[in-house]
Amino acid sequence: MQKTTLEQWRMFKAVVDAGGFNQASMVVHKSQSSVHHAVSKLEDALGIKLFEIAGRKAILTEAGKLMLRRGEYLLAEVGRIEAVADSLSTGIESELRIAVSGAFPQRIVFQALDSVSQLYPQLRIDIFDTVLSGTNELINEGKADIGLSPFLMSNGLNEEICLINFAAVAHPDHPLHQLNRTLTYEDLKLYRQIIVRDSATQNKASIGWHGAEQRWTVSHMRASIDLIQQGFGYAWLPLPSVQPLIDKGLLKRLPLREGASRTHSFYLNFLDKDQIGPAAREFIGAIRLLTLDMPVSPDVPAAPQAQSFEH
């Protein structure tokens, strides 16, 4: 026989989130005495003190902090169980929320979603454009069902879906290309690097900067590509996105001595396979199929007059 109830745990978390009993009562639309009674019953059942009262604020004790972590897991698990039951009762989900890193080939995502829409024409599809760890944050917060991300999720399911090459590129008339020799990272430090900002609000990742004296930070991969095209700097950009521009002569790969090309794994991430409905499973299958034979581009070709650098 359980000594505590879900309602008590919900009231406990409400007080923590709101910062006090009075504030929590307004959030959950219950009287302050009801909220206080539920938390007191929880404390009695557990045999520990969860809060210390300081003025109008309720401050967690050390035991309360530990119980909060356990309680959040418990409530999240109940939420997942209810979501699974809802999916089973309704059959096909009404909405599919996909978080996609800006570095992942958009055409593949759109093709996969188009095939899903043909099977489920009434399905609402919501696409979130993300950068770096932003995809996984949306999944963890329950705002996205599935994500395509360059990062693994420690608390979810991860499937490596493909490898994507990133190449150092600049406009053909950029001063770095006028050196006509193999370049080093020291050469790059003298020029502006374009960086894409992590879209996560917490635990942001910061990667890719190589100590350039000047850097511009933008919020979207598209903005980075536009800036490079206009000659405002250099960057490592995903080849599936910029290869057409390279082929047209609008961008040119930098002849770096090392690090001209980087290969990154991309993952298909979600929290709970039991919550994945038919439309989401169809999307996952389409992504797997479309990325099956996706090529990984070769390294940058040798620079002109590269041998002169050695002298």
KOLLOSE-693028 format. One record per atom (N, C-alpha, C): residue number from 1; atom name; x, y, z. Coordinates in steps of 0.1 Angstrom, whole numbers. Layout:
PT   seq   atom      c1      c2      c3
PT   NUM     CA       X       Y       Z
...
***
This chain:
PT   seq   atom      c1      c2      c3
PT     1      N       8     -12       0
PT     1     CA       0       0       0
PT     1      C       9      13       0
PT     2      N       7      21     -10
PT     2     CA      15      34     -11
PT     2      C      11      44       0
PT     3      N      21      50       6
PT     3     CA      18      60      17
PT     3      C      15      74      11
PT     4      N      19      76      -1
PT     4     CA      17      89      -7
PT     4      C       8      89     -20
PT     5      N       3     100     -24
PT     5     CA      -5     101     -36
PT     5      C       1     110     -46
PT     6      N      -3     108     -59
PT     6     CA       2     116     -69
PT     6      C      -2     131     -67
PT     7      N     -14     133     -62
PT     7     CA     -18     147     -59
PT     7      C      -9     154     -49
PT     8      N      -4     147     -39
PT     8     CA       5     153     -30
PT     8      C      18     156     -36
PT     9      N      23     148     -45
PT     9     CA      36     150     -52
PT     9      C      34     162     -62
PT    10      N      22     163     -68
PT    10     CA      19     175     -77
PT    10      C      19     188     -69
PT    11      N      13     188     -57
PT    11     CA      12     200     -49
PT    11      C      26     203     -44
PT    12      N      34     194     -41
PT    12     CA      48     196     -36
PT    12      C      56     203     -48
PT    13      N      55     198     -60
PT    13     CA      62     204     -71
PT    13      C      57     218     -74
PT    14      N      44     219     -73
PT    14     CA      38     232     -76
PT    14      C      43     243     -66
PT    15      N      45     240     -53
PT    15     CA      51     249     -44
PT    15      C      65     252     -47
PT    16      N      73     243     -52
PT    16     CA      87     245     -56
PT    16      C      87     254     -68
PT    17      N      79     251     -78
PT    17     CA      79     259     -90
PT    17      C      74     273     -88
PT    18      N      64     275     -79
PT    18     CA      59     288     -77
PT    18      C      66     296     -67
PT    19      N      74     289     -58
PT    19     CA      82     296     -48
PT    19      C      75     298     -35
PT    20      N      63     293     -33
PT    20     CA      56     294     -20
PT    20      C      42     288     -21
PT    21      N      36     287      -9
PT    21     CA      23     280      -9
PT    21      C      12     289     -15
PT    22      N      12     302     -11
PT    22     CA       2     311     -17
PT    22      C       3     312     -32
PT    23      N      15     314     -37
PT    23     CA      17     314     -51
PT    23      C      13     302     -58
PT    24      N      16     290     -52
PT    24     CA      12     277     -58
PT    24      C      -3     276     -58
PT    25      N     -10     281     -48
PT    25     CA     -25     279     -48
PT    25      C     -31     287     -59
PT    26      N     -25     298     -64
PT    26     CA     -31     305     -75
PT    26      C     -28     298     -88
PT    27      N     -17     291     -89
PT    27     CA     -13     284    -101
PT    27      C     -22     272    -103
PT    28      N     -24     264     -92
PT    28     CA     -32     252     -93
PT    28      C     -47     254     -91
PT    29      N     -51     266     -87
PT    29     CA     -65     270     -85
PT    29      C     -71     262     -74
PT    30      N     -63     261     -63
PT    30     CA     -68     255     -50
PT    30      C     -66     265     -39
PT    31      N     -72     263     -28
PT    31     CA     -70     271     -16
PT    31      C     -56     269     -11
PT    32      N     -51     279      -4
PT    32     CA     -37     277       2
PT    32      C     -37     266      12
PT    33      N     -48     265      20
PT    33     CA     -49     255      30
PT    33      C     -49     241      24
PT    34      N     -55     239      12
PT    34     CA     -55     226       5
PT    34      C     -41     222       1
PT    35      N     -34     232      -5
PT    35     CA     -20     229      -9
PT    35      C     -11     226       3
PT    36      N     -13     234      13
PT    36     CA      -5     232      26
PT    36      C      -8     218      32
PT    37      N     -20     215      32
PT    37     CA     -25     202      38
PT    37      C     -18     190      30
PT    38      N     -19     191      16
PT    38     CA     -13     180       8
PT    38      C       2     179      10
PT    39      N       9     190      11
PT    39     CA      24     189      14
PT    39      C      27     184      28
PT    40      N      19     188      38
PT    40     CA      21     183      51
PT    40      C      18     168      52
PT    41      N       8     163      45
PT    41     CA       5     149      45
PT    41      C      17     141      38
PT    42      N      23     147      28
PT    42     CA      34     141      21
PT    42      C      46     140      31
PT    43      N      48     151      38
PT    43     CA      60     152      48
PT    43      C      57     141      59
PT    44      N      45     140      64
PT    44     CA      42     130      74
PT    44      C      44     116      69
PT    45      N      40     113      57
PT    45     CA      41     100      51
PT    45      C      56      96      49
PT    46      N      64     106      45
PT    46     CA      78     103      42
PT    46      C      86     104      55
PT    47      N      81     111      64
PT    47     CA      89     112      77
PT    47      C     100     122      76
PT    48      N      99     132      67
PT    48     CA     110     142      66
PT    48      C     104     155      63
PT    49      N     112     166      66
PT    49     CA     108     180      63
PT    49      C     112     184      49
PT    50      N     102     188      41
PT    50     CA     106     191      27
PT    50      C     109     206      26
PT    51      N     103     215      34
PT    51     CA     105     229      32
PT    51      C     109     236      45
PT    52      N     116     247      44
PT    52     CA     118     256      55
PT    52      C     111     269      50
PT    53      N     104     276      59
PT    53     CA      97     288      55
PT    53      C     105     300      59
PT    54      N     107     309      49
PT    54     CA     115     321      52
PT    54      C     106     333      46
PT    55      N      99     339      55
PT    55     CA      90     350      51
PT    55      C      78     343      44
PT    56      N      76     348      31
PT    56     CA      65     342      23
PT    56      C      71     331      13
PT    57      N      84     328      14
PT    57     CA      90     319       5
PT    57      C      92     305      12
PT    58      N      89     295       4
PT    58     CA      92     281       9
PT    58      C     105     276       3
PT    59      N     115     273      11
PT    59     CA     128     269       6
PT    59      C     130     254       9
PT    60      N     134     248      -1
PT    60     CA     137     233       0
PT    60      C     148     230      10
PT    61      N     145     220      18
PT    61     CA     156     214      26
PT    61      C     165     205      18
PT    62      N     176     200      23
PT    62     CA     184     191      15
PT    62      C     176     178      12
PT    63      N     168     174      22
PT    63     CA     160     162      19
PT    63      C     150     165       8
PT    64      N     144     177       9
PT    64     CA     135     182      -1
PT    64      C     140     182     -15
PT    65      N     153     186     -16
PT    65     CA     159     186     -30
PT    65      C     160     172     -35
PT    66      N     164     163     -27
PT    66     CA     164     149     -32
PT    66      C     151     144     -35
PT    67      N     141     147     -27
PT    67     CA     127     142     -30
PT    67      C     121     149     -43
PT    68      N     126     161     -45
PT    68     CA     121     168     -57
PT    68      C     126     161     -70
PT    69      N     138     157     -70
PT    69     CA     143     149     -82
PT    69      C     136     136     -84
PT    70      N     133     129     -73
PT    70     CA     125     117     -74
PT    70      C     111     120     -78
PT    71      N     105     130     -72
PT    71     CA      91     134     -75
PT    71      C      90     138     -90
PT    72      N      99     146     -95
PT    72     CA      98     150    -109
PT    72      C      99     138    -118
PT    73      N     107     128    -115
PT    73     CA     108     116    -123
PT    73      C      95     109    -122
PT    74      N      89     108    -111
PT    74     CA      76     101    -109
PT    74      C      65     107    -117
PT    75      N      64     121    -116
PT    75     CA      54     128    -123
PT    75      C      56     127    -138
PT    76      N      68     128    -143
PT    76     CA      71     126    -157
PT    76      C      67     113    -162
PT    77      N      70     102    -154
PT    77     CA      66      89    -158
PT    77      C      51      87    -159
PT    78      N      44      93    -150
PT    78     CA      29      93    -150
PT    78      C      25     100    -163
PT    79      N      31     111    -166
PT    79     CA      28     118    -179
PT    79      C      30     110    -191
PT    80      N      41     102    -191
PT    80     CA      44      93    -202
PT    80      C      33      82    -203
PT    81      N      30      76    -192
PT    81     CA      19      66    -192
PT    81      C       6      71    -197
PT    82      N       2      83    -193
PT    82     CA     -10      89    -198
PT    82      C      -9      92    -213
PT    83      N       2      96    -217
PT    83     CA       4      99    -232
PT    83      C       3      87    -240
PT    84      N       9      76    -235
PT    84     CA       8      63    -242
PT    84      C      -7      58    -243
PT    85      N     -14      60    -231
PT    85     CA     -28      56    -231
PT    85      C     -36      64    -241
PT    86      N     -33      77    -241
PT    86     CA     -40      86    -250
PT    86      C     -38      82    -265
PT    87      N     -25      78    -268
PT    87     CA     -22      74    -281
PT    87      C     -29      61    -285
PT    88      N     -30      52    -276
PT    88     CA     -37      39    -278
PT    88      C     -52      41    -280
PT    89      N     -57      51    -273
PT    89     CA     -72      53    -274
PT    89      C     -76      60    -286
PT    90      N     -67      69    -291
PT    90     CA     -71      77    -303
PT    90      C     -65      72    -316
PT    91      N     -56      62    -315
PT    91     CA     -50      57    -327
PT    91      C     -39      66    -333
PT    92      N     -42      72    -344
PT    92     CA     -32      81    -350
PT    92      C     -31      94    -343
PT    93      N     -19      99    -340
PT    93     CA     -17     112    -334
PT    93      C     -22     123    -343
PT    94      N     -27     134    -336
PT    94     CA     -32     145    -344
PT    94      C     -21     155    -348
PT    95      N     -10     154    -341
PT    95     CA       1     164    -344
PT    95      C      15     157    -343
PT    96      N      24     161    -351
PT    96     CA      37     156    -351
PT    96      C      47     168    -350
PT    97      N      55     168    -339
PT    97     CA      64     179    -337
PT    97      C      79     174    -339
PT    98      N      85     180    -349
PT    98     CA      99     176    -352
PT    98      C     108     187    -350
PT    99      N     119     185    -342
PT    99     CA     130     195    -340
PT    99      C     142     190    -349
PT   100      N     146     200    -357
PT   100     CA     157     196    -367
PT   100      C     168     206    -366
PT   101      N     180     201    -364
PT   101     CA     192     209    -365
PT   101      C     194     215    -378
PT   102      N     197     228    -379
PT   102     CA     199     235    -391
PT   102      C     210     229    -400
PT   103      N     218     221    -395
PT   103     CA     229     215    -402
PT   103      C     225     202    -410
PT   104      N     213     197    -406
PT   104     CA     208     185    -412
PT   104      C     202     189    -425
PT   105      N     203     180    -436
PT   105     CA     198     183    -449
PT   105      C     182     185    -448
PT   106      N     178     197    -451
PT   106     CA     164     200    -450
PT   106      C     155     193    -460
PT   107      N     161     191    -472
PT   107     CA     153     184    -482
PT   107      C     149     170    -478
PT   108      N     158     163    -470
PT   108     CA     155     150    -466
PT   108      C     143     150    -456
PT   109      N     143     160    -447
PT   109     CA     133     162    -437
PT   109      C     119     164    -444
PT   110      N     120     174    -454
PT   110     CA     107     177    -461
PT   110      C     102     165    -469
PT   111      N     111     158    -475
PT   111     CA     106     146    -483
PT   111      C     100     136    -474
PT   112      N     106     134    -462
PT   112     CA     101     124    -452
PT   112      C      87     129    -447
PT   113      N      86     142    -444
PT   113     CA      73     147    -440
PT   113      C      62     147    -450
PT   114      N      66     149    -463
PT   114     CA      57     148    -474
PT   114      C      51     134    -475
PT   115      N      59     124    -474
PT   115     CA      54     110    -475
PT   115      C      45     107    -463
PT   116      N      48     113    -451
PT   116     CA      39     111    -439
PT   116      C      26     118    -442
PT   117      N      26     130    -447
PT   117     CA      14     137    -450
PT   117      C       5     130    -460
PT   118      N      11     124    -470
PT   118     CA       3     117    -480
PT   118      C      -5     105    -473
PT   119      N       1      99    -463
PT   119     CA      -6      88    -456
PT   119      C     -16      93    -446
PT   120      N     -12     104    -439
PT   120     CA     -21     110    -429
PT   120      C     -23     125    -432
PT   121      N     -32     127    -441
PT   121     CA     -34     141    -446
PT   121      C     -40     151    -435
PT   122      N     -46     145    -425
PT   122     CA     -52     154    -414
PT   122      C     -41     157    -404
PT   123      N     -30     151    -405
PT   123     CA     -19     153    -394
PT   123      C     -14     168    -395
PT   124      N     -13     174    -383
PT   124     CA      -7     187    -382
PT   124      C       8     185    -379
PT   125      N      17     192    -387
PT   125     CA      31     190    -385
PT   125      C      37     203    -381
PT   126      N      45     203    -370
PT   126     CA      52     215    -365
PT   126      C      67     212    -365
PT   127      N      74     221    -372
PT   127     CA      89     219    -374
PT   127      C      96     230    -366
PT   128      N     105     226    -358
PT   128     CA     113     235    -350
PT   128      C     127     236    -356
PT   129      N     132     247    -360
PT   129     CA     146     249    -365
PT   129      C     155     251    -353
PT   130      N     165     243    -351
PT   130     CA     174     244    -339
PT   130      C     188     244    -343
PT   131      N     197     247    -333
PT   131     CA     211     247    -335
PT   131      C     217     240    -323
PT   132      N     227     231    -327
PT   132     CA     235     223    -316
PT   132      C     225     216    -307
PT   133      N     226     219    -294
PT   133     CA     219     212    -283
PT   133      C     204     216    -282
PT   134      N     200     226    -291
PT   134     CA     186     230    -290
PT   134      C     176     219    -293
PT   135      N     179     210    -302
PT   135     CA     170     199    -305
PT   135      C     167     191    -293
PT   136      N     177     186    -286
PT   136     CA     175     177    -274
PT   136      C     168     185    -263
PT   137      N     170     198    -262
PT   137     CA     163     205    -251
PT   137      C     148     205    -254
PT   138      N     144     207    -266
PT   138     CA     130     207    -269
PT   138      C     124     193    -267
PT   139      N     131     183    -269
PT   139     CA     126     169    -267
PT   139      C     125     167    -252
PT   140      N     135     171    -244
PT   140     CA     134     169    -230
PT   140      C     123     177    -223
PT   141      N     120     189    -229
PT   141     CA     109     197    -224
PT   141      C      95     193    -228
PT   142      N      95     183    -237
PT   142     CA      82     178    -242
PT   142      C      76     187    -252
PT   143      N      84     195    -259
PT   143     CA      79     204    -269
PT   143      C      81     198    -283
PT   144      N      89     187    -284
PT   144     CA      91     181    -297
PT   144      C      90     166    -294
PT   145      N      85     158    -304
PT   145     CA      84     144    -303
PT   145      C      96     137    -307
PT   146      N     102     142    -318
PT   146     CA     114     135    -324
PT   146      C     124     146    -328
PT   147      N     136     143    -327
PT   147     CA     146     153    -331
PT   147      C     157     147    -340
PT   148      N     163     156    -348
PT   148     CA     175     152    -356
PT   148      C     186     161    -351
PT   149      N     196     155    -344
PT   149     CA     206     163    -337
PT   149      C     220     158    -338
PT   150      N     230     167    -337
PT   150     CA     244     162    -337
PT   150      C     248     157    -323
PT   151      N     239     157    -313
PT   151     CA     243     153    -300
PT   151      C     234     141    -295
PT   152      N     240     132    -288
PT   152     CA     233     121    -281
PT   152      C     224     126    -270
PT   153      N     214     119    -266
PT   153     CA     206     122    -254
PT   153      C     209     112    -244
PT   154      N     213     117    -232
PT   154     CA     217     108    -221
PT   154      C     205     101    -215
PT   155      N     193     107    -216
PT   155     CA     181     101    -210
PT   155      C     170      96    -220
PT   156      N     174      95    -232
PT   156     CA     165      91    -242
PT   156      C     170      80    -252
PT   157      N     164      78    -263
PT   157     CA     168      68    -273
PT   157      C     175      76    -284
PT   158      N     186      70    -288
PT   158     CA     194      76    -299
PT   158      C     197      66    -310
PT   159      N     196      70    -322
PT   159     CA     199      62    -333
PT   159      C     208      70    -343
PT   160      N     220      66    -345
PT   160     CA     229      73    -355
PT   160      C     222      71    -369
PT   161      N     219      82    -375
PT   161     CA     212      82    -387
PT   161      C     220      84    -400
PT   162      N     231      92    -398
PT   162     CA     240      95    -409
PT   162      C     252     102    -405
PT   163      N     262     104    -414
PT   163     CA     273     112    -412
PT   163      C     273     124    -421
PT   164      N     276     136    -416
PT   164     CA     276     148    -424
PT   164      C     289     155    -424
PT   165      N     294     158    -435
PT   165     CA     307     166    -436
PT   165      C     305     181    -435
PT   166      N     313     187    -428
PT   166     CA     314     202    -427
PT   166      C     327     206    -433
PT   167      N     326     216    -442
PT   167     CA     338     221    -449
PT   167      C     341     235    -446
PT   168      N     353     239    -444
PT   168     CA     357     253    -442
PT   168      C     356     260    -456
PT   169      N     348     270    -457
PT   169     CA     345     277    -469
PT   169      C     345     292    -467
PT   170      N     347     299    -479
PT   170     CA     347     314    -479
PT   170      C     343     318    -494
PT   171      N     340     330    -496
PT   171     CA     337     335    -509
PT   171      C     350     334    -517
PT   172      N     349     331    -530
PT   172     CA     361     329    -539
PT   172      C     370     341    -538
PT   173      N     365     354    -536
PT   173     CA     374     366    -536
PT   173      C     378     369    -522
PT   174      N     376     361    -512
PT   174     CA     380     363    -498
PT   174      C     395     364    -498
PT   175      N     401     373    -490
PT   175     CA     416     374    -489
PT   175      C     423     361    -486
PT   176      N     417     351    -479
PT   176     CA     423     339    -476
PT   176      C     426     331    -489
PT   177      N     417     332    -499
PT   177     CA     419     325    -511
PT   177      C     430     332    -520
PT   178      N     433     345    -517
PT   178     CA     443     352    -525
PT   178      C     457     348    -520
PT   179      N     459     341    -509
PT   179     CA     472     337    -505
PT   179      C     478     327    -514
PT   180      N     469     319    -521
PT   180     CA     474     309    -530
PT   180      C     484     299    -524
PT   181      N     481     294    -512
PT   181     CA     489     284    -506
PT   181      C     481     277    -496
PT   182      N     486     266    -491
PT   182     CA     479     259    -480
PT   182      C     479     268    -468
PT   183      N     467     267    -461
PT   183     CA     465     276    -450
PT   183      C     466     268    -436
PT   184      N     469     276    -426
PT   184     CA     469     270    -412
PT   184      C     459     277    -404
PT   185      N     457     272    -392
PT   185     CA     447     279    -382
PT   185      C     452     293    -379
PT   186      N     466     295    -379
PT   186     CA     471     308    -376
PT   186      C     467     318    -387
PT   187      N     466     314    -399
PT   187     CA     461     322    -410
PT   187      C     447     327    -407
PT   188      N     439     317    -403
PT   188     CA     425     320    -401
PT   188      C     422     330    -389
PT   189      N     431     330    -379
PT   189     CA     429     339    -368
PT   189      C     429     354    -372
PT   190      N     434     357    -383
PT   190     CA     435     371    -388
PT   190      C     422     376    -394
PT   191      N     413     366    -396
PT   191     CA     401     370    -404
PT   191      C     388     366    -396
PT   192      N     377     372    -400
PT   192     CA     364     370    -393
PT   192      C     358     356    -395
PT   193      N     355     350    -384
PT   193     CA     348     337    -384
PT   193      C     333     339    -381
PT   194      N     324     332    -388
PT   194     CA     310     332    -386
PT   194      C     306     320    -378
PT   195      N     300     322    -366
PT   195     CA     296     312    -357
PT   195      C     281     311    -356
PT   196      N     275     300    -355
PT   196     CA     261     298    -353
PT   196      C     258     295    -338
PT   197      N     249     303    -332
PT   197     CA     246     303    -318
PT   197      C     238     291    -315
PT   198      N     241     284    -304
PT   198     CA     233     273    -299
PT   198      C     219     278    -295
PT   199      N     208     271    -300
PT   199     CA     195     276    -298
PT   199      C     189     271    -284
PT   200      N     196     263    -277
PT   200     CA     192     259    -264
PT   200      C     192     271    -254
PT   201      N     183     271    -244
PT   201     CA     183     282    -234
PT   201      C     191     279    -222
PT   202      N     194     266    -220
PT   202     CA     203     262    -209
PT   202      C     213     252    -214
PT   203      N     224     250    -207
PT   203     CA     235     241    -211
PT   203      C     239     242    -225
PT   204      N     241     254    -229
PT   204     CA     245     257    -243
PT   204      C     258     251    -247
PT   205      N     260     245    -259
PT   205     CA     272     240    -264
PT   205      C     279     252    -271
PT   206      N     292     252    -270
PT   206     CA     300     262    -277
PT   206      C     312     255    -284
PT   207      N     310     253    -297
PT   207     CA     321     245    -304
PT   207      C     323     252    -317
PT   208      N     335     250    -323
PT   208     CA     338     254    -337
PT   208      C     346     267    -338
PT   209      N     347     274    -327
PT   209     CA     355     287    -328
PT   209      C     370     283    -326
PT   210      N     378     289    -335
PT   210     CA     393     286    -335
PT   210      C     401     299    -332
PT   211      N     396     307    -323
PT   211     CA     404     319    -318
PT   211      C     405     330    -328
PT   212      N     396     331    -338
PT   212     CA     397     343    -347
PT   212      C     396     356    -339
PT   213      N     404     366    -343
PT   213     CA     403     379    -336
PT   213      C     390     385    -337
PT   214      N     383     382    -348
PT   214     CA     369     388    -349
PT   214      C     359     377    -353
PT   215      N     348     377    -347
PT   215     CA     338     367    -350
PT   215      C     324     373    -349
PT   216      N     315     368    -358
PT   216     CA     301     372    -358
PT   216      C     293     360    -354
PT   217      N     284     361    -345
PT   217     CA     275     350    -341
PT   217      C     261     353    -346
PT   218      N     256     343    -353
PT   218     CA     242     344    -358
PT   218      C     233     333    -352
PT   219      N     220     333    -354
PT   219     CA     211     324    -348
PT   219      C     207     312    -357
PT   220      N     210     314    -370
PT   220     CA     205     303    -380
PT   220      C     216     300    -390
PT   221      N     216     287    -394
PT   221     CA     226     283    -404
PT   221      C     224     291    -417
PT   222      N     212     294    -420
PT   222     CA     209     301    -433
PT   222      C     216     315    -433
PT   223      N     216     322    -421
PT   223     CA     222     335    -420
PT   223      C     237     333    -422
PT   224      N     243     323    -416
PT   224     CA     257     320    -418
PT   224      C     261     318    -432
PT   225      N     253     310    -439
PT   225     CA     256     308    -454
PT   225      C     255     321    -461
PT   226      N     245     329    -458
PT   226     CA     243     342    -465
PT   226      C     255     351    -463
PT   227      N     260     352    -451
PT   227     CA     271     360    -448
PT   227      C     284     356    -455
PT   228      N     286     343    -455
PT   228     CA     298     337    -462
PT   228      C     297     340    -477
PT   229      N     285     339    -483
PT   229     CA     283     341    -497
PT   229      C     286     356    -501
PT   230      N     283     365    -491
PT   230     CA     286     379    -494
PT   230      C     300     383    -490
PT   231      N     308     374    -486
PT   231     CA     322     377    -484
PT   231      C     326     383    -470
PT   232      N     316     381    -460
PT   232     CA     319     387    -447
PT   232      C     327     379    -438
PT   233      N     331     367    -442
PT   233     CA     339     359    -433
PT   233      C     340     344    -438
PT   234      N     345     335    -429
PT   234     CA     346     321    -433
PT   234      C     339     313    -422
PT   235      N     336     301    -425
PT   235     CA     330     292    -416
PT   235      C     331     277    -420
PT   236      N     328     268    -411
PT   236     CA     327     254    -414
PT   236      C     312     252    -416
PT   237      N     308     248    -428
PT   237     CA     293     247    -431
PT   237      C     290     233    -436
PT   238      N     278     228    -434
PT   238     CA     275     214    -439
PT   238      C     275     213    -454
PT   239      N     282     204    -459
PT   239     CA     283     202    -474
PT   239      C     270     200    -481
PT   240      N     261     192    -475
PT   240     CA     248     190    -482
PT   240      C     241     204    -485
PT   241      N     244     214    -477
PT   241     CA     237     227    -478
PT   241      C     245     236    -488
PT   242      N     258     235    -488
PT   242     CA     266     244    -495
PT   242      C     273     239    -508
PT   243      N     272     226    -510
PT   243     CA     278     220    -522
PT   243      C     273     226    -535
PT   244      N     259     228    -536
PT   244     CA     255     235    -548
PT   244      C     261     249    -550
PT   245      N     263     256    -540
PT   245     CA     270     269    -541
PT   245      C     284     268    -545
PT   246      N     291     258    -540
PT   246     CA     305     255    -544
PT   246      C     305     251    -559
PT   247      N     296     243    -563
PT   247     CA     296     239    -577
PT   247      C     293     251    -586
PT   248      N     286     261    -582
PT   248     CA     283     273    -590
PT   248      C     294     283    -589
PT   249      N     304     281    -581
PT   249     CA     315     290    -579
PT   249      C     311     302    -570
PT   250      N     301     301    -562
PT   250     CA     297     311    -553
PT   250      C     304     310    -540
PT   251      N     308     298    -536
PT   251     CA     317     296    -525
PT   251      C     328     287    -529
PT   252      N     339     288    -521
PT   252     CA     351     280    -524
PT   252      C     357     274    -511
PT   253      N     360     261    -511
PT   253     CA     366     255    -499
PT   253      C     380     260    -496
PT   254      N     382     263    -483
PT   254     CA     395     268    -479
PT   254      C     406     256    -479
PT   255      N     417     258    -485
PT   255     CA     428     248    -486
PT   255      C     436     247    -473
PT   256      N     429     243    -462
PT   256     CA     436     241    -449
PT   256      C     445     230    -449
PT   257      N     456     231    -442
PT   257     CA     466     221    -441
PT   257      C     460     209    -433
PT   258      N     452     212    -423
PT   258     CA     445     202    -416
PT   258      C     432     208    -411
PT   259      N     422     199    -409
PT   259     CA     409     204    -405
PT   259      C     400     210    -415
PT   260      N     403     209    -428
PT   260     CA     395     215    -438
PT   260      C     381     209    -439
PT   261      N     380     196    -434
PT   261     CA     367     189    -435
PT   261      C     366     182    -421
PT   262      N     354     182    -416
PT   262     CA     350     175    -404
PT   262      C     338     167    -406
PT   263      N     338     155    -401
PT   263     CA     326     146    -402
PT   263      C     320     145    -389
PT   264      N     307     147    -388
PT   264     CA     299     146    -376
PT   264      C     288     136    -377
PT   265      N     285     128    -367
PT   265     CA     274     119    -367
PT   265      C     261     127    -363
PT   266      N     250     124    -369
PT   266     CA     237     129    -366
PT   266      C     228     118    -361
PT   267      N     220     122    -351
PT   267     CA     212     112    -344
PT   267      C     197     115    -345
PT   268      N     189     104    -346
PT   268     CA     175     105    -345
PT   268      C     171     102    -331
PT   269      N     166     112    -324
PT   269     CA     164     111    -309
PT   269      C     150     112    -305
PT   270      N     146     105    -295
PT   270     CA     133     106    -289
PT   270      C     133     100    -275
PT   271      N     123     103    -267
PT   271     CA     124      99    -253
PT   271      C     119      85    -250
PT   272      N     107      82    -256
PT   272     CA     101      70    -252
PT   272      C      94      63    -265
PT   273      N      99      52    -269
PT   273     CA      93      46    -281
PT   273      C      79      42    -279
PT   274      N      74      40    -267
PT   274     CA      60      36    -265
PT   274      C      51      48    -268
PT   275      N      56      60    -268
PT   275     CA      48      72    -271
PT   275      C      48      75    -285
PT   276      N      56      69    -293
PT   276     CA      57      72    -307
PT   276      C      45      65    -315
PT   277      N      37      74    -321
PT   277     CA      25      69    -328
PT   277      C      28      65    -342
PT   278      N      18      61    -350
PT   278     CA      20      56    -364
PT   278      C      26      66    -373
PT   279      N      22      79    -372
PT   279     CA      27      89    -381
PT   279      C      42      92    -378
PT   280      N      46      92    -365
PT   280     CA      59      94    -361
PT   280      C      68      82    -365
PT   281      N      63      70    -364
PT   281     CA      70      58    -369
PT   281      C      72      59    -384
PT   282      N      62      63    -391
PT   282     CA      64      65    -406
PT   282      C      75      75    -409
PT   283      N      75      86    -402
PT   283     CA      86      96    -404
PT   283      C      99      90    -401
PT   284      N     101      83    -390
PT   284     CA     114      77    -387
PT   284      C     118      67    -398
PT   285      N     109      59    -403
PT   285     CA     112      50    -414
PT   285      C     116      57    -426
PT   286      N     109      68    -429
PT   286     CA     113      76    -441
PT   286      C     126      82    -440
PT   287      N     130      87    -428
PT   287     CA     143      93    -426
PT   287      C     154      82    -428
PT   288      N     152      71    -422
PT   288     CA     161      60    -423
PT   288      C     164      57    -438
PT   289      N     153      56    -446
PT   289     CA     154      52    -460
PT   289      C     161      63    -468
PT   290      N     158      75    -465
PT   290     CA     164      86    -473
PT   290      C     178      89    -470
PT   291      N     183      85    -458
PT   291     CA     197      88    -454
PT   291      C     205      75    -456
PT   292      N     199      64    -461
PT   292     CA     206      52    -462
PT   292      C     219      53    -471
PT   293      N     217      59    -482
PT   293     CA     228      60    -492
PT   293      C     233      75    -494
PT   294      N     231      83    -483
PT   294     CA     235      96    -484
PT   294      C     251      97    -484
PT   295      N     257     102    -494
PT   295     CA     272     102    -495
PT   295      C     278     112    -485
PT   296      N     290     108    -481
PT   296     CA     298     117    -473
PT   296      C     309     122    -482
PT   297      N     309     135    -484
PT   297     CA     318     141    -494
PT   297      C     333     140    -491
PT   298      N     341     139    -501
PT   298     CA     356     137    -498
PT   298      C     362     149    -492
PT   299      N     374     148    -488
PT   299     CA     382     160    -482
PT   299      C     385     170    -493
PT   300      N     388     182    -488
PT   300     CA     391     193    -498
PT   300      C     403     189    -506
PT   301      N     403     193    -519
PT   301     CA     414     190    -528
PT   301      C     426     198    -525
PT   302      N     437     194    -529
PT   302     CA     450     201    -526
PT   302      C     450     215    -531
PT   303      N     456     224    -524
PT   303     CA     456     238    -527
PT   303      C     466     241    -538
PT   304      N     464     251    -546
PT   304     CA     473     255    -557
PT   304      C     487     259    -551
PT   305      N     498     255    -556
PT   305     CA     511     259    -552
PT   305      C     513     255    -537
PT   306      N     507     244    -533
PT   306     CA     508     241    -518
PT   306      C     523     238    -514
PT   307      N     531     234    -524
PT   307     CA     545     230    -521
PT   307      C     553     242    -516
PT   308      N     549     254    -520
PT   308     CA     557     266    -516
PT   308      C     556     269    -502
PT   309      N     545     264    -495
PT   309     CA     544     267    -481
PT   309      C     555     260    -472
PT   310      N     561     250    -478
PT   310     CA     571     243    -470
PT   310      C     584     250    -470
PT   311      N     586     260    -478
PT   311     CA     599     266    -479
PT   311      C     600     279    -471
***
